[in-house]
């Protein structure tokens, strides 16, 4: 957050980063947060994004077709990087 002079405000939040969510609550309602699953299972960036987008199925205002296109795109990226 910025103050009136456009400077960053001091961080005074006592919550852990895993206890809050910025920009909605579509992950907070899950039994296991995607970041905890991703980290706990040693998934890489691409695999983690696939998990993240799968978990967003109930995000209000997100087009299901766009969500599936993102999942497919990350899967294609994963296949492409296998050869590098």
PDB file with SEQRES, HELIX, SHEET and CRYST1 records, atoms N, CA, C and O in Angstrom:
SEQRES   1 A   84  UNK UNK UNK UNK UNK UNK UNK UNK UNK UNK UNK UNK UNK          
SEQRES   2 A   84  UNK UNK UNK UNK UNK UNK UNK UNK UNK UNK UNK UNK UNK          
SEQRES   3 A   84  UNK UNK UNK UNK UNK UNK UNK UNK UNK UNK UNK UNK UNK          
SEQRES   4 A   84  UNK UNK UNK UNK UNK UNK UNK UNK UNK UNK UNK UNK UNK          
SEQRES   5 A   84  UNK UNK UNK UNK UNK UNK UNK UNK UNK UNK UNK UNK UNK          
SEQRES   6 A   84  UNK UNK UNK UNK UNK UNK UNK UNK UNK UNK UNK UNK UNK          
SEQRES   7 A   84  UNK UNK UNK UNK UNK UNK                                      
HELIX    1 AA1 UNK A   17  UNK A   19  5                                   3    
HELIX    2 AA2 UNK A   34  UNK A   40  1                                   7    
HELIX    3 AA3 UNK A   45  UNK A   55  1                                  11    
HELIX    4 AA4 UNK A   64  UNK A   82  1                                  19    
CRYST1    1.000    1.000    1.000  90.00  90.00  90.00 P 1           1          
ATOM      1  N   UNK A   1       0.837  -1.177   0.000  1.00  0.00           N  
ATOM      2  CA  UNK A   1       0.000   0.000   0.000  1.00  0.00           C  
ATOM      3  C   UNK A   1       0.886   1.246   0.000  1.00  0.00           C  
ATOM      4  O   UNK A   1       1.990   1.245   0.545  1.00  0.00           O  
ATOM      5  N   UNK A   2       0.383   2.284  -0.614  1.00  0.00           N  
ATOM      6  CA  UNK A   2       1.116   3.543  -0.687  1.00  0.00           C  
ATOM      7  C   UNK A   2       0.420   4.583   0.178  1.00  0.00           C  
ATOM      8  O   UNK A   2      -0.805   4.578   0.304  1.00  0.00           O  
ATOM      9  N   UNK A   3       1.211   5.478   0.777  1.00  0.00           N  
ATOM     10  CA  UNK A   3       0.623   6.580   1.523  1.00  0.00           C  
ATOM     11  C   UNK A   3       0.304   7.714   0.554  1.00  0.00           C  
ATOM     12  O   UNK A   3       0.441   7.550  -0.658  1.00  0.00           O  
ATOM     13  N   UNK A   4      -0.118   8.858   1.078  1.00  0.00           N  
ATOM     14  CA  UNK A   4      -0.526   9.985   0.233  1.00  0.00           C  
ATOM     15  C   UNK A   4       0.613  10.514  -0.631  1.00  0.00           C  
ATOM     16  O   UNK A   4       0.367  11.080  -1.696  1.00  0.00           O  
ATOM     17  N   UNK A   5       1.853  10.336  -0.188  1.00  0.00           N  
ATOM     18  CA  UNK A   5       3.009  10.799  -0.958  1.00  0.00           C  
ATOM     19  C   UNK A   5       3.555   9.707  -1.878  1.00  0.00           C  
ATOM     20  O   UNK A   5       4.649   9.839  -2.427  1.00  0.00           O  
ATOM     21  N   UNK A   6       2.787   8.629  -2.042  1.00  0.00           N  
ATOM     22  CA  UNK A   6       3.132   7.515  -2.920  1.00  0.00           C  
ATOM     23  C   UNK A   6       4.349   6.736  -2.423  1.00  0.00           C  
ATOM     24  O   UNK A   6       5.088   6.164  -3.225  1.00  0.00           O  
ATOM     25  N   UNK A   7       4.563   6.709  -1.102  1.00  0.00           N  
ATOM     26  CA  UNK A   7       5.603   5.901  -0.483  1.00  0.00           C  
ATOM     27  C   UNK A   7       4.981   4.630   0.061  1.00  0.00           C  
ATOM     28  O   UNK A   7       3.820   4.628   0.471  1.00  0.00           O  
ATOM     29  N   UNK A   8       5.737   3.565   0.069  1.00  0.00           N  
ATOM     30  CA  UNK A   8       5.231   2.322   0.637  1.00  0.00           C  
ATOM     31  C   UNK A   8       4.995   2.487   2.128  1.00  0.00           C  
ATOM     32  O   UNK A   8       5.827   3.041   2.848  1.00  0.00           O  
ATOM     33  N   UNK A   9       3.838   1.994   2.582  1.00  0.00           N  
ATOM     34  CA  UNK A   9       3.546   2.018   4.012  1.00  0.00           C  
ATOM     35  C   UNK A   9       4.301   0.896   4.703  1.00  0.00           C  
ATOM     36  O   UNK A   9       4.590  -0.138   4.101  1.00  0.00           O  
ATOM     37  N   UNK A  10       4.616   1.112   5.973  1.00  0.00           N  
ATOM     38  CA  UNK A  10       5.300   0.091   6.760  1.00  0.00           C  
ATOM     39  C   UNK A  10       4.401  -1.127   6.918  1.00  0.00           C  
ATOM     40  O   UNK A  10       3.187  -0.999   7.071  1.00  0.00           O  
ATOM     41  N   UNK A  11       4.996  -2.284   6.880  1.00  0.00           N  
ATOM     42  CA  UNK A  11       4.270  -3.537   7.041  1.00  0.00           C  
ATOM     43  C   UNK A  11       4.003  -3.759   8.529  1.00  0.00           C  
ATOM     44  O   UNK A  11       4.937  -3.921   9.314  1.00  0.00           O  
ATOM     45  N   UNK A  12       2.727  -3.766   8.911  1.00  0.00           N  
ATOM     46  CA  UNK A  12       2.386  -3.928  10.323  1.00  0.00           C  
ATOM     47  C   UNK A  12       1.490  -5.136  10.555  1.00  0.00           C  
ATOM     48  O   UNK A  12       1.006  -5.344  11.667  1.00  0.00           O  
ATOM     49  N   UNK A  13       1.271  -5.915   9.540  1.00  0.00           N  
ATOM     50  CA  UNK A  13       0.398  -7.081   9.639  1.00  0.00           C  
ATOM     51  C   UNK A  13       1.102  -8.196  10.406  1.00  0.00           C  
ATOM     52  O   UNK A  13       2.247  -8.532  10.103  1.00  0.00           O  
ATOM     53  N   UNK A  14       0.425  -8.766  11.393  1.00  0.00           N  
ATOM     54  CA  UNK A  14       1.011  -9.841  12.181  1.00  0.00           C  
ATOM     55  C   UNK A  14       0.650 -11.228  11.658  1.00  0.00           C  
ATOM     56  O   UNK A  14       1.120 -12.233  12.192  1.00  0.00           O  
ATOM     57  N   UNK A  15      -0.175 -11.288  10.628  1.00  0.00           N  
ATOM     58  CA  UNK A  15      -0.543 -12.582  10.060  1.00  0.00           C  
ATOM     59  C   UNK A  15       0.590 -13.155   9.231  1.00  0.00           C  
ATOM     60  O   UNK A  15       1.356 -12.419   8.610  1.00  0.00           O  
ATOM     61  N   UNK A  16       0.689 -14.487   9.228  1.00  0.00           N  
ATOM     62  CA  UNK A  16       1.616 -15.145   8.311  1.00  0.00           C  
ATOM     63  C   UNK A  16       1.077 -14.969   6.890  1.00  0.00           C  
ATOM     64  O   UNK A  16      -0.127 -14.802   6.693  1.00  0.00           O  
ATOM     65  N   UNK A  17       1.958 -15.006   5.920  1.00  0.00           N  
ATOM     66  CA  UNK A  17       1.543 -14.866   4.526  1.00  0.00           C  
ATOM     67  C   UNK A  17       0.554 -15.959   4.132  1.00  0.00           C  
ATOM     68  O   UNK A  17      -0.328 -15.715   3.309  1.00  0.00           O  
ATOM     69  N   UNK A  18       0.678 -17.160   4.702  1.00  0.00           N  
ATOM     70  CA  UNK A  18      -0.235 -18.264   4.381  1.00  0.00           C  
ATOM     71  C   UNK A  18      -1.595 -18.117   5.063  1.00  0.00           C  
ATOM     72  O   UNK A  18      -2.513 -18.887   4.781  1.00  0.00           O  
ATOM     73  N   UNK A  19      -1.729 -17.144   5.949  1.00  0.00           N  
ATOM     74  CA  UNK A  19      -2.993 -16.926   6.647  1.00  0.00           C  
ATOM     75  C   UNK A  19      -3.838 -15.837   6.007  1.00  0.00           C  
ATOM     76  O   UNK A  19      -4.939 -15.552   6.477  1.00  0.00           O  
ATOM     77  N   UNK A  20      -3.341 -15.230   4.946  1.00  0.00           N  
ATOM     78  CA  UNK A  20      -4.094 -14.173   4.280  1.00  0.00           C  
ATOM     79  C   UNK A  20      -4.016 -14.365   2.773  1.00  0.00           C  
ATOM     80  O   UNK A  20      -3.178 -15.112   2.267  1.00  0.00           O  
ATOM     81  N   UNK A  21      -4.899 -13.683   2.074  1.00  0.00           N  
ATOM     82  CA  UNK A  21      -4.888 -13.734   0.616  1.00  0.00           C  
ATOM     83  C   UNK A  21      -5.189 -12.349   0.090  1.00  0.00           C  
ATOM     84  O   UNK A  21      -6.085 -11.672   0.595  1.00  0.00           O  
ATOM     85  N   UNK A  22      -4.467 -11.927  -0.900  1.00  0.00           N  
ATOM     86  CA  UNK A  22      -4.668 -10.636  -1.533  1.00  0.00           C  
ATOM     87  C   UNK A  22      -5.462 -10.865  -2.811  1.00  0.00           C  
ATOM     88  O   UNK A  22      -5.071 -11.686  -3.640  1.00  0.00           O  
ATOM     89  N   UNK A  23      -6.568 -10.152  -2.982  1.00  0.00           N  
ATOM     90  CA  UNK A  23      -7.344 -10.237  -4.213  1.00  0.00           C  
ATOM     91  C   UNK A  23      -8.343 -11.379  -4.257  1.00  0.00           C  
ATOM     92  O   UNK A  23      -8.404 -12.105  -5.250  1.00  0.00           O  
ATOM     93  N   UNK A  24      -9.109 -11.549  -3.223  1.00  0.00           N  
ATOM     94  CA  UNK A  24     -10.154 -12.575  -3.226  1.00  0.00           C  
ATOM     95  C   UNK A  24      -9.987 -13.562  -2.089  1.00  0.00           C  
ATOM     96  O   UNK A  24      -9.144 -13.400  -1.207  1.00  0.00           O  
ATOM     97  N   UNK A  25     -10.824 -14.598  -2.140  1.00  0.00           N  
ATOM     98  CA  UNK A  25     -10.744 -15.630  -1.101  1.00  0.00           C  
ATOM     99  C   UNK A  25     -10.896 -17.027  -1.693  1.00  0.00           C  
ATOM    100  O   UNK A  25     -11.227 -17.973  -0.979  1.00  0.00           O  
ATOM    101  N   UNK A  26     -10.654 -17.156  -2.998  1.00  0.00           N  
ATOM    102  CA  UNK A  26     -10.850 -18.421  -3.686  1.00  0.00           C  
ATOM    103  C   UNK A  26      -9.873 -19.505  -3.246  1.00  0.00           C  
ATOM    104  O   UNK A  26     -10.129 -20.680  -3.508  1.00  0.00           O  
ATOM    105  N   UNK A  27      -8.776 -19.167  -2.594  1.00  0.00           N  
ATOM    106  CA  UNK A  27      -7.862 -20.181  -2.062  1.00  0.00           C  
ATOM    107  C   UNK A  27      -8.106 -20.413  -0.570  1.00  0.00           C  
ATOM    108  O   UNK A  27      -7.924 -21.527  -0.079  1.00  0.00           O  
ATOM    109  N   UNK A  28      -8.513 -19.376   0.146  1.00  0.00           N  
ATOM    110  CA  UNK A  28      -8.703 -19.465   1.594  1.00  0.00           C  
ATOM    111  C   UNK A  28      -9.771 -20.489   1.978  1.00  0.00           C  
ATOM    112  O   UNK A  28      -9.718 -21.049   3.073  1.00  0.00           O  
ATOM    113  N   UNK A  29     -10.728 -20.738   1.106  1.00  0.00           N  
ATOM    114  CA  UNK A  29     -11.809 -21.664   1.433  1.00  0.00           C  
ATOM    115  C   UNK A  29     -11.423 -23.136   1.217  1.00  0.00           C  
ATOM    116  O   UNK A  29     -12.196 -24.033   1.556  1.00  0.00           O  
ATOM    117  N   UNK A  30     -10.248 -23.383   0.662  1.00  0.00           N  
ATOM    118  CA  UNK A  30      -9.821 -24.752   0.397  1.00  0.00           C  
ATOM    119  C   UNK A  30      -9.286 -25.418   1.660  1.00  0.00           C  
ATOM    120  O   UNK A  30      -8.799 -24.739   2.565  1.00  0.00           O  
ATOM    121  N   UNK A  31      -9.375 -26.742   1.722  1.00  0.00           N  
ATOM    122  CA  UNK A  31      -8.841 -27.482   2.877  1.00  0.00           C  
ATOM    123  C   UNK A  31      -7.328 -27.367   2.949  1.00  0.00           C  
ATOM    124  O   UNK A  31      -6.765 -27.272   4.040  1.00  0.00           O  
ATOM    125  N   UNK A  32      -6.663 -27.376   1.797  1.00  0.00           N  
ATOM    126  CA  UNK A  32      -5.211 -27.202   1.718  1.00  0.00           C  
ATOM    127  C   UNK A  32      -4.960 -26.092   0.697  1.00  0.00           C  
ATOM    128  O   UNK A  32      -5.443 -26.160  -0.433  1.00  0.00           O  
ATOM    129  N   UNK A  33      -4.205 -25.077   1.101  1.00  0.00           N  
ATOM    130  CA  UNK A  33      -3.903 -23.995   0.173  1.00  0.00           C  
ATOM    131  C   UNK A  33      -2.954 -24.508  -0.909  1.00  0.00           C  
ATOM    132  O   UNK A  33      -2.058 -25.300  -0.617  1.00  0.00           O  
ATOM    133  N   UNK A  34      -3.144 -24.062  -2.161  1.00  0.00           N  
ATOM    134  CA  UNK A  34      -2.284 -24.522  -3.250  1.00  0.00           C  
ATOM    135  C   UNK A  34      -0.789 -24.362  -2.955  1.00  0.00           C  
ATOM    136  O   UNK A  34      -0.009 -25.260  -3.273  1.00  0.00           O  
ATOM    137  N   UNK A  35      -0.372 -23.244  -2.359  1.00  0.00           N  
ATOM    138  CA  UNK A  35       1.054 -23.036  -2.100  1.00  0.00           C  
ATOM    139  C   UNK A  35       1.594 -24.083  -1.139  1.00  0.00           C  
ATOM    140  O   UNK A  35       2.733 -24.527  -1.283  1.00  0.00           O  
ATOM    141  N   UNK A  36       0.790 -24.479  -0.164  1.00  0.00           N  
ATOM    142  CA  UNK A  36       1.232 -25.507   0.785  1.00  0.00           C  
ATOM    143  C   UNK A  36       1.345 -26.868   0.091  1.00  0.00           C  
ATOM    144  O   UNK A  36       2.281 -27.622   0.356  1.00  0.00           O  
ATOM    145  N   UNK A  37       0.404 -27.181  -0.790  1.00  0.00           N  
ATOM    146  CA  UNK A  37       0.452 -28.426  -1.556  1.00  0.00           C  
ATOM    147  C   UNK A  37       1.654 -28.425  -2.493  1.00  0.00           C  
ATOM    148  O   UNK A  37       2.387 -29.410  -2.579  1.00  0.00           O  
ATOM    149  N   UNK A  38       1.849 -27.308  -3.197  1.00  0.00           N  
ATOM    150  CA  UNK A  38       2.936 -27.184  -4.170  1.00  0.00           C  
ATOM    151  C   UNK A  38       4.292 -27.338  -3.484  1.00  0.00           C  
ATOM    152  O   UNK A  38       5.132 -28.121  -3.925  1.00  0.00           O  
ATOM    153  N   UNK A  39       4.498 -26.591  -2.411  1.00  0.00           N  
ATOM    154  CA  UNK A  39       5.758 -26.654  -1.682  1.00  0.00           C  
ATOM    155  C   UNK A  39       5.965 -28.014  -1.022  1.00  0.00           C  
ATOM    156  O   UNK A  39       7.064 -28.569  -1.056  1.00  0.00           O  
ATOM    157  N   UNK A  40       4.905 -28.544  -0.422  1.00  0.00           N  
ATOM    158  CA  UNK A  40       4.992 -29.815   0.287  1.00  0.00           C  
ATOM    159  C   UNK A  40       5.285 -31.002  -0.602  1.00  0.00           C  
ATOM    160  O   UNK A  40       5.797 -32.023  -0.143  1.00  0.00           O  
ATOM    161  N   UNK A  41       4.958 -30.864  -1.889  1.00  0.00           N  
ATOM    162  CA  UNK A  41       5.175 -31.959  -2.829  1.00  0.00           C  
ATOM    163  C   UNK A  41       6.300 -31.684  -3.810  1.00  0.00           C  
ATOM    164  O   UNK A  41       6.497 -32.437  -4.763  1.00  0.00           O  
ATOM    165  N   UNK A  42       7.045 -30.597  -3.575  1.00  0.00           N  
ATOM    166  CA  UNK A  42       8.219 -30.298  -4.395  1.00  0.00           C  
ATOM    167  C   UNK A  42       7.912 -30.046  -5.857  1.00  0.00           C  
ATOM    168  O   UNK A  42       8.712 -30.392  -6.726  1.00  0.00           O  
ATOM    169  N   UNK A  43       6.761 -29.446  -6.143  1.00  0.00           N  
ATOM    170  CA  UNK A  43       6.409 -29.187  -7.532  1.00  0.00           C  
ATOM    171  C   UNK A  43       7.173 -27.979  -8.059  1.00  0.00           C  
ATOM    172  O   UNK A  43       7.511 -27.068  -7.303  1.00  0.00           O  
ATOM    173  N   UNK A  44       7.442 -27.979  -9.358  1.00  0.00           N  
ATOM    174  CA  UNK A  44       8.142 -26.850  -9.964  1.00  0.00           C  
ATOM    175  C   UNK A  44       7.142 -25.756 -10.344  1.00  0.00           C  
ATOM    176  O   UNK A  44       5.946 -25.887 -10.084  1.00  0.00           O  
ATOM    177  N   UNK A  45       7.629 -24.690 -10.953  1.00  0.00           N  
ATOM    178  CA  UNK A  45       6.809 -23.525 -11.293  1.00  0.00           C  
ATOM    179  C   UNK A  45       5.622 -23.907 -12.175  1.00  0.00           C  
ATOM    180  O   UNK A  45       4.484 -23.536 -11.886  1.00  0.00           O  
ATOM    181  N   UNK A  46       5.884 -24.636 -13.233  1.00  0.00           N  
ATOM    182  CA  UNK A  46       4.818 -24.997 -14.174  1.00  0.00           C  
ATOM    183  C   UNK A  46       3.800 -25.914 -13.507  1.00  0.00           C  
ATOM    184  O   UNK A  46       2.596 -25.686 -13.626  1.00  0.00           O  
ATOM    185  N   UNK A  47       4.257 -26.934 -12.818  1.00  0.00           N  
ATOM    186  CA  UNK A  47       3.344 -27.846 -12.119  1.00  0.00           C  
ATOM    187  C   UNK A  47       2.519 -27.090 -11.075  1.00  0.00           C  
ATOM    188  O   UNK A  47       1.329 -27.350 -10.898  1.00  0.00           O  
ATOM    189  N   UNK A  48       3.167 -26.160 -10.396  1.00  0.00           N  
ATOM    190  CA  UNK A  48       2.477 -25.372  -9.387  1.00  0.00           C  
ATOM    191  C   UNK A  48       1.384 -24.507  -9.973  1.00  0.00           C  
ATOM    192  O   UNK A  48       0.318 -24.358  -9.376  1.00  0.00           O  
ATOM    193  N   UNK A  49       1.640 -23.934 -11.141  1.00  0.00           N  
ATOM    194  CA  UNK A  49       0.617 -23.114 -11.785  1.00  0.00           C  
ATOM    195  C   UNK A  49      -0.571 -23.954 -12.247  1.00  0.00           C  
ATOM    196  O   UNK A  49      -1.712 -23.495 -12.195  1.00  0.00           O  
ATOM    197  N   UNK A  50      -0.312 -25.167 -12.691  1.00  0.00           N  
ATOM    198  CA  UNK A  50      -1.416 -26.061 -13.058  1.00  0.00           C  
ATOM    199  C   UNK A  50      -2.287 -26.325 -11.834  1.00  0.00           C  
ATOM    200  O   UNK A  50      -3.513 -26.244 -11.915  1.00  0.00           O  
ATOM    201  N   UNK A  51      -1.664 -26.639 -10.704  1.00  0.00           N  
ATOM    202  CA  UNK A  51      -2.413 -26.874  -9.459  1.00  0.00           C  
ATOM    203  C   UNK A  51      -3.195 -25.621  -9.079  1.00  0.00           C  
ATOM    204  O   UNK A  51      -4.371 -25.701  -8.723  1.00  0.00           O  
ATOM    205  N   UNK A  52      -2.542 -24.470  -9.154  1.00  0.00           N  
ATOM    206  CA  UNK A  52      -3.177 -23.202  -8.779  1.00  0.00           C  
ATOM    207  C   UNK A  52      -4.433 -22.948  -9.616  1.00  0.00           C  
ATOM    208  O   UNK A  52      -5.480 -22.598  -9.071  1.00  0.00           O  
ATOM    209  N   UNK A  53      -4.334 -23.123 -10.927  1.00  0.00           N  
ATOM    210  CA  UNK A  53      -5.491 -22.861 -11.778  1.00  0.00           C  
ATOM    211  C   UNK A  53      -6.582 -23.909 -11.614  1.00  0.00           C  
ATOM    212  O   UNK A  53      -7.763 -23.583 -11.738  1.00  0.00           O  
ATOM    213  N   UNK A  54      -6.227 -25.140 -11.342  1.00  0.00           N  
ATOM    214  CA  UNK A  54      -7.242 -26.163 -11.071  1.00  0.00           C  
ATOM    215  C   UNK A  54      -8.035 -25.781  -9.828  1.00  0.00           C  
ATOM    216  O   UNK A  54      -9.251 -25.967  -9.786  1.00  0.00           O  
ATOM    217  N   UNK A  55      -7.363 -25.253  -8.826  1.00  0.00           N  
ATOM    218  CA  UNK A  55      -8.014 -24.893  -7.560  1.00  0.00           C  
ATOM    219  C   UNK A  55      -8.884 -23.649  -7.667  1.00  0.00           C  
ATOM    220  O   UNK A  55      -9.646 -23.356  -6.745  1.00  0.00           O  
ATOM    221  N   UNK A  56      -8.792 -22.921  -8.754  1.00  0.00           N  
ATOM    222  CA  UNK A  56      -9.569 -21.678  -8.910  1.00  0.00           C  
ATOM    223  C   UNK A  56     -10.935 -21.909  -9.531  1.00  0.00           C  
ATOM    224  O   UNK A  56     -11.543 -20.964 -10.034  1.00  0.00           O  
ATOM    225  N   UNK A  57     -11.431 -23.132  -9.512  1.00  0.00           N  
ATOM    226  CA  UNK A  57     -12.688 -23.440 -10.200  1.00  0.00           C  
ATOM    227  C   UNK A  57     -13.875 -22.651  -9.692  1.00  0.00           C  
ATOM    228  O   UNK A  57     -14.847 -22.467 -10.425  1.00  0.00           O  
ATOM    229  N   UNK A  58     -13.824 -22.179  -8.457  1.00  0.00           N  
ATOM    230  CA  UNK A  58     -14.944 -21.435  -7.897  1.00  0.00           C  
ATOM    231  C   UNK A  58     -14.700 -19.929  -7.832  1.00  0.00           C  
ATOM    232  O   UNK A  58     -15.454 -19.210  -7.177  1.00  0.00           O  
ATOM    233  N   UNK A  59     -13.653 -19.445  -8.508  1.00  0.00           N  
ATOM    234  CA  UNK A  59     -13.369 -18.012  -8.463  1.00  0.00           C  
ATOM    235  C   UNK A  59     -14.450 -17.260  -9.232  1.00  0.00           C  
ATOM    236  O   UNK A  59     -14.690 -17.508 -10.414  1.00  0.00           O  
ATOM    237  N   UNK A  60     -15.087 -16.344  -8.532  1.00  0.00           N  
ATOM    238  CA  UNK A  60     -16.171 -15.561  -9.132  1.00  0.00           C  
ATOM    239  C   UNK A  60     -15.608 -14.664 -10.225  1.00  0.00           C  
ATOM    240  O   UNK A  60     -14.578 -14.015 -10.049  1.00  0.00           O  
ATOM    241  N   UNK A  61     -16.304 -14.641 -11.358  1.00  0.00           N  
ATOM    242  CA  UNK A  61     -15.937 -13.761 -12.448  1.00  0.00           C  
ATOM    243  C   UNK A  61     -14.894 -14.322 -13.403  1.00  0.00           C  
ATOM    244  O   UNK A  61     -14.586 -13.688 -14.412  1.00  0.00           O  
ATOM    245  N   UNK A  62     -14.348 -15.487 -13.110  1.00  0.00           N  
ATOM    246  CA  UNK A  62     -13.348 -16.071 -14.004  1.00  0.00           C  
ATOM    247  C   UNK A  62     -14.029 -16.998 -14.996  1.00  0.00           C  
ATOM    248  O   UNK A  62     -14.799 -17.874 -14.602  1.00  0.00           O  
ATOM    249  N   UNK A  63     -13.757 -16.814 -16.254  1.00  0.00           N  
ATOM    250  CA  UNK A  63     -14.347 -17.630 -17.315  1.00  0.00           C  
ATOM    251  C   UNK A  63     -13.761 -19.042 -17.261  1.00  0.00           C  
ATOM    252  O   UNK A  63     -12.543 -19.210 -17.316  1.00  0.00           O  
ATOM    253  N   UNK A  64     -14.638 -20.072 -17.151  1.00  0.00           N  
ATOM    254  CA  UNK A  64     -14.137 -21.448 -17.094  1.00  0.00           C  
ATOM    255  C   UNK A  64     -13.297 -21.827 -18.322  1.00  0.00           C  
ATOM    256  O   UNK A  64     -12.317 -22.562 -18.198  1.00  0.00           O  
ATOM    257  N   UNK A  65     -13.676 -21.332 -19.497  1.00  0.00           N  
ATOM    258  CA  UNK A  65     -12.909 -21.652 -20.708  1.00  0.00           C  
ATOM    259  C   UNK A  65     -11.499 -21.072 -20.622  1.00  0.00           C  
ATOM    260  O   UNK A  65     -10.529 -21.721 -21.014  1.00  0.00           O  
ATOM    261  N   UNK A  66     -11.392 -19.843 -20.104  1.00  0.00           N  
ATOM    262  CA  UNK A  66     -10.072 -19.219 -19.960  1.00  0.00           C  
ATOM    263  C   UNK A  66      -9.239 -19.992 -18.940  1.00  0.00           C  
ATOM    264  O   UNK A  66      -8.043 -20.199 -19.143  1.00  0.00           O  
ATOM    265  N   UNK A  67      -9.860 -20.415 -17.855  1.00  0.00           N  
ATOM    266  CA  UNK A  67      -9.141 -21.178 -16.832  1.00  0.00           C  
ATOM    267  C   UNK A  67      -8.591 -22.464 -17.428  1.00  0.00           C  
ATOM    268  O   UNK A  67      -7.425 -22.798 -17.214  1.00  0.00           O  
ATOM    269  N   UNK A  68      -9.425 -23.195 -18.180  1.00  0.00           N  
ATOM    270  CA  UNK A  68      -8.954 -24.440 -18.800  1.00  0.00           C  
ATOM    271  C   UNK A  68      -7.883 -24.172 -19.855  1.00  0.00           C  
ATOM    272  O   UNK A  68      -6.954 -24.966 -20.008  1.00  0.00           O  
ATOM    273  N   UNK A  69      -8.004 -23.066 -20.580  1.00  0.00           N  
ATOM    274  CA  UNK A  69      -6.968 -22.716 -21.558  1.00  0.00           C  
ATOM    275  C   UNK A  69      -5.635 -22.439 -20.866  1.00  0.00           C  
ATOM    276  O   UNK A  69      -4.579 -22.775 -21.403  1.00  0.00           O  
ATOM    277  N   UNK A  70      -5.674 -21.826 -19.677  1.00  0.00           N  
ATOM    278  CA  UNK A  70      -4.447 -21.585 -18.918  1.00  0.00           C  
ATOM    279  C   UNK A  70      -3.835 -22.907 -18.451  1.00  0.00           C  
ATOM    280  O   UNK A  70      -2.621 -23.094 -18.522  1.00  0.00           O  
ATOM    281  N   UNK A  71      -4.681 -23.819 -17.976  1.00  0.00           N  
ATOM    282  CA  UNK A  71      -4.193 -25.132 -17.532  1.00  0.00           C  
ATOM    283  C   UNK A  71      -3.539 -25.869 -18.701  1.00  0.00           C  
ATOM    284  O   UNK A  71      -2.452 -26.429 -18.559  1.00  0.00           O  
ATOM    285  N   UNK A  72      -4.200 -25.865 -19.841  1.00  0.00           N  
ATOM    286  CA  UNK A  72      -3.668 -26.525 -21.035  1.00  0.00           C  
ATOM    287  C   UNK A  72      -2.358 -25.870 -21.469  1.00  0.00           C  
ATOM    288  O   UNK A  72      -1.403 -26.560 -21.827  1.00  0.00           O  
ATOM    289  N   UNK A  73      -2.315 -24.528 -21.435  1.00  0.00           N  
ATOM    290  CA  UNK A  73      -1.106 -23.816 -21.835  1.00  0.00           C  
ATOM    291  C   UNK A  73       0.076 -24.192 -20.942  1.00  0.00           C  
ATOM    292  O   UNK A  73       1.177 -24.429 -21.440  1.00  0.00           O  
ATOM    293  N   UNK A  74      -0.146 -24.249 -19.620  1.00  0.00           N  
ATOM    294  CA  UNK A  74       0.949 -24.642 -18.724  1.00  0.00           C  
ATOM    295  C   UNK A  74       1.366 -26.090 -18.966  1.00  0.00           C  
ATOM    296  O   UNK A  74       2.552 -26.406 -18.866  1.00  0.00           O  
ATOM    297  N   UNK A  75       0.426 -26.970 -19.279  1.00  0.00           N  
ATOM    298  CA  UNK A  75       0.782 -28.355 -19.587  1.00  0.00           C  
ATOM    299  C   UNK A  75       1.630 -28.408 -20.865  1.00  0.00           C  
ATOM    300  O   UNK A  75       2.594 -29.170 -20.943  1.00  0.00           O  
ATOM    301  N   UNK A  76       1.267 -27.601 -21.857  1.00  0.00           N  
ATOM    302  CA  UNK A  76       2.051 -27.540 -23.090  1.00  0.00           C  
ATOM    303  C   UNK A  76       3.455 -26.993 -22.823  1.00  0.00           C  
ATOM    304  O   UNK A  76       4.436 -27.481 -23.385  1.00  0.00           O  
ATOM    305  N   UNK A  77       3.543 -25.974 -21.959  1.00  0.00           N  
ATOM    306  CA  UNK A  77       4.855 -25.444 -21.584  1.00  0.00           C  
ATOM    307  C   UNK A  77       5.698 -26.525 -20.912  1.00  0.00           C  
ATOM    308  O   UNK A  77       6.889 -26.658 -21.194  1.00  0.00           O  
ATOM    309  N   UNK A  78       5.074 -27.294 -20.025  1.00  0.00           N  
ATOM    310  CA  UNK A  78       5.782 -28.375 -19.351  1.00  0.00           C  
ATOM    311  C   UNK A  78       6.348 -29.376 -20.335  1.00  0.00           C  
ATOM    312  O   UNK A  78       7.495 -29.805 -20.201  1.00  0.00           O  
ATOM    313  N   UNK A  79       5.538 -29.758 -21.338  1.00  0.00           N  
ATOM    314  CA  UNK A  79       6.013 -30.699 -22.357  1.00  0.00           C  
ATOM    315  C   UNK A  79       7.147 -30.099 -23.176  1.00  0.00           C  
ATOM    316  O   UNK A  79       8.120 -30.780 -23.498  1.00  0.00           O  
ATOM    317  N   UNK A  80       7.013 -28.808 -23.515  1.00  0.00           N  
ATOM    318  CA  UNK A  80       8.041 -28.142 -24.311  1.00  0.00           C  
ATOM    319  C   UNK A  80       9.371 -28.085 -23.571  1.00  0.00           C  
ATOM    320  O   UNK A  80      10.423 -28.282 -24.179  1.00  0.00           O  
ATOM    321  N   UNK A  81       9.340 -27.821 -22.276  1.00  0.00           N  
ATOM    322  CA  UNK A  81      10.567 -27.717 -21.502  1.00  0.00           C  
ATOM    323  C   UNK A  81      11.195 -29.065 -21.180  1.00  0.00           C  
ATOM    324  O   UNK A  81      12.338 -29.107 -20.724  1.00  0.00           O  
ATOM    325  N   UNK A  82      10.492 -30.161 -21.401  1.00  0.00           N  
ATOM    326  CA  UNK A  82      11.088 -31.475 -21.234  1.00  0.00           C  
ATOM    327  C   UNK A  82      12.252 -31.689 -22.194  1.00  0.00           C  
ATOM    328  O   UNK A  82      13.200 -32.411 -21.887  1.00  0.00           O  
ATOM    329  N   UNK A  83      12.167 -31.056 -23.351  1.00  0.00           N  
ATOM    330  CA  UNK A  83      13.174 -31.235 -24.389  1.00  0.00           C  
ATOM    331  C   UNK A  83      14.335 -30.258 -24.271  1.00  0.00           C  
ATOM    332  O   UNK A  83      15.251 -30.297 -25.093  1.00  0.00           O  
ATOM    333  N   UNK A  84      14.323 -29.389 -23.278  1.00  0.00           N  
ATOM    334  CA  UNK A  84      15.391 -28.385 -23.146  1.00  0.00           C  
ATOM    335  C   UNK A  84      16.377 -28.791 -22.106  1.00  0.00           C  
ATOM    336  O   UNK A  84      17.344 -28.070 -21.857  1.00  0.00           O  
TER     337      UNK A  84                                                      
END                                                                             
